[in-house]
């Protein structure tokens, strides 16, 4: 690939390195320049452009990312369409994300143009979680480098999601006078919540004296009707011959390992009766905070059986104690629902492509109704949260067209600076209770209330933790719903930019909702208004 400035006469077929905007239109970064594009640039007195010119073996950034992604086994994984050289990878089932750092490193050392980033090894994930991303840094990359990456990824899995397999668990809890009954009740509740993350259930609890005989008897009894046994001792394990490991052996089982280099979680016991795991839980597992018990339980639920070498290899990263910033994902078995989705209708722009002064696309009528009013009525019918209309250019006329509708107006005096200022104005008016912001362009006559309701339902289905985007036959379009976690990034937007960069960099899953042609139909010109069935108004 050759990168740099070239005269227009040499730019046909090259890939534009930076977006170029003229009065006649805008050419985006990554666009392959056609003769018509060059004519438009020439008319705008642009004589030179910065481009990437591909050599015979080169692949564009999206082609390269797509080929590399296709080499990864798709089991329990979903891949986003390539965009700006990036393919994001998401889990499709709750399970354990397992990574091979040797293979990931091999891919990343082929050439700096090719990057593969993923979660840490053996991290639990939920369906919809983003687990990896492939990013091509330049606009194109040599094809032989891509083929090297493909060969490495096909030779062995760089990563995978091992789905959790639900188990029927029994809790064996020993009692001593010093152990309060409330503590034992909490232990049961916390364990049940932990198991629920994988679809497992806590079917049985036995409370009994803290003796080897009593524990061994319970293990022998419960193994026939359960496929996971968890023992909480009233007193911590102090020796490999202590009550819990001794009871496992007495019941006919084997003790695989006692202790682990994870703190909290040092005093864990792992045993088995045939194929049934028996875990002697450390006392710290009475708390929902992350501890070594989680690490072993997750592996077992994902179908792995940790060996002594696996357990003794957990020391690096095993210091979990006294880290207040570490998340506590087990506190609740169900993610809370977000606040209502506020719909922000953007109606502040100049409509500069409408030709003679006086015409405004948002005042064009469809079935006798101004387009802006039709769009806002759809927003009111399709959502349950606040509807905010951002106005700027010809503000008085736009607001008059919306007379009587129960909306909140947000004025954007800086509308000439571009879309970012309108997004910020709309977000500021959306209210602190909003769990998401549906950004709707007012000039899209094909978008219906049913479309909006479908998108909001998809957002609620992800508990407000994903971006929801309208597409047309897989091509991204509008509207889009931004989760609350992206609001800070929206407030930092500047200029004539929308939410695309936020969507691509936020690290959240992106749920595409197919709306058909409506997702890409906007009316920026008089011809587009008439073609869509509208009537122009002065």
ABEGO torsion letter per residue (X at the ends): XBBEBBBAAAABGBBBABBBBBAAEBBBBGBBBBAAAAAAAAAAGBABBBBBBBBAABBBAAAAAAAAAAABBABGBBBBBBBGGBBBBBBABBEBBBBBAAAAAAAAAABAABBBBBBBBGBBBBBGBBABBBBBABABBBAAAAAAAAAAAAABBABBBBBBBBBBBBBBBBBBAABBAAAAAAAAAAAAAAAAAAGBBBABBBBBBBBAAAAAAAAAAAAAABABBBBBBABBBABAABAAAAAAAAAGBBBABBEBBBOBGAABBBBBBEABBBBBBBAAAABABBBAAAAAAAAAAAGBBBBAAAAAAAABGABABGBAABBBAAABABBBBBBBBBBBBBAABAGAAAEBBGBBAAABBBGGBBAAAAAAAAAAAABABBBBBBBBBGAAAAAAAABGBBBBBBBBAAAAAEAAAAAAAAAAAAEAABABBBBBBAABAABBAAAAAAAAAAAAAAGGABBBBBBBGGBBBOBBBBBAAAAAAAAABBEBBBAAAAAAAAGBBBBBBBAEAAAABBBABAAAAAAAGBBBBX
